[in-house]
Amino acid sequence: MDKKRLDYFKKKLQVKREELLRTIARTEQEGRSADDDPTVDLADKAANSYTKEFLFGQTDTDRVTLQQVDEALRRIDQETFGECLICHEEMQQKRLEAVPWARHCRACQEKVEQSQG
């Protein structure tokens, strides 16, 4: 991949990384403040508990994506970005546009998903 395309994806990944960091921080704060009001009744506490669990689940998903973004940035530095980690073929530009932190080409990703499910 040429340097211009690598720079484009690096900037795109850095923007996504910053977005994820802000979202994680905000979600964690909202989760911590969900139980702050001591005057709520039992039904409100149950709703707050559900909201808190949902928010922490969302944070976990965002953390996984953040880890994948960081790995993609490392692959850019190592000059292996855009290469499938399994078959080592170059990934399609459309795939990288949609999910720049993708680790596998579409065919290998389908195999990974089939073996997990």
N, C-alpha and C positions, 0 to 999 in steps of 0.2 A: 504494500500500500504506500502511496506517495506521501511525502511530508505534509502537504496541504490537507489531505484527507485525514491524516492522523491528528493534525492540529485541530481540525474541525471536530472530530470525535472527542478529543481531549477536553475541549471547551464545553462540549455538550455534557460530558460526564461530570465535569467539575460543577456545572450549574445544577445538575441532578443531585450531586452529592450535597451541595449547600442546601438545596430544597429539602432533602431527606433529613439533614441535621436539624433544620428549623422545625420540621413536622414532628420529629421524634421528641424534641425538647418541649414543644407545645402540647403534644399528646400526653407526655409524662406529667406535665404540670396540671392538665385538666383531670387526669386520672387521680392525682394526689388530692386535688381539691374537691373531688366528687363526694367525699364523705365529711366535709368540713362543717356542715350545718348540724349542730346537735339537736335542733328543735324539730327535725323532720319525723314524720310518723313511720311506722313499720313498712308500709307500702312504698313510701318514698325511699327508704333505706334499701329496699330490695331493688328498686329501679336504679338507684345510684350504684349499687353493687354490680348490677348487670352492665351498666354504662362503663364502670371502671374496668371490668373484665374485658369488655369489647375494646376499650381504648388500649389496654396493655397488649391484647392480641394484635391490634393494628401496629403497635410499636414493634412487636417482634417481626412482623412482616416487613416493616420499613427497615429494620436492622439487617435482615437478610439481604434485602435489595442494596443497602448501603455497603455491605460486605462485598457483594458482587460488583458494585461500581468501583470500589477500591481495588479489587482484583483486576478489573478491566484497565484501570489507570496504570497498575503495575505492568500489565501486558504491553501497554503502549511504551512504557520506559524500557521494557525488555525486547521491544520490537517484534512481539508475537501477536499483537492485537489483530483481530479479524481472522485469526486462524482457529479452526475447530480444535479443541483440546483432545478429541478422540481420534479423528481421521487425519488431522493436520491439513485439511483442504481449506482454501480461502472461503470465508462465508460470503453469502450474497449481500450486496450493499443494502438491499431492501430490508433484510433482517437486521443489519446493524443500525439502520435508520430507526427502525421500530424499537429495537431493544439493544442499545449500544453496549450493554454489559453482558450480552449473550456469550455463553461459553462454548456452545456447540452449534454446528450447522443444523438445519431443520431435520435432516434424516437422522443424524445421531441423537438429537434432542428427543425425537419420537421414540427411538430405541431406549433411551434412558427412562423416559416416562413409562413405557410399557414394562420395563423390568421392575419399576417401583410400584406399579399398581397391579 
